[in-house]
Amino acid sequence: MLTCNFFGTTEIVIVQHTQCGMLSANAADLERRLRDKGIDTDNIALDPTLPEQTLASGAFSKWIGMMDDVDEACMRTVQAFKDHPLIPADTVVSGWIWEVETRRLRPPTFDAEKRARTDATAAQFGVAEKQPARWGA
Ligand SMILES: [Zn+2]
């Protein structure tokens, strides 16, 4: 936000990757495990230097950002940046997937054939439940 508005940045490139650990578990399970350790995820300091920054109750599992599909997450992140009021409308925003398996950078896609040899979804990591809805409708 600062660089786009004040330091001359005109382009943002978002790169996500296959085989990501953020695909490897369900966020609701991780939140439960933290609660089992006695951590109150509804009342936690996200940034100890900014205690007024808080999450709405029940938002923790969304906030930690686990994902079901790296391509979808990349596309939605690009759109969120494009729609964000603090990113100037003329900033170029693009998203890319680094395929760890092939050492190839490609655009995000839902085309199964184009990502057939990659671990791009949580299901490929054995995660059965869908992540808590992060992106809205
Ligand atoms: Zn990762």
Residues whose N, C-alpha, C, O or C-beta is under 5 A from the ligand:
A	BS01	ZN	C20 G21 M22
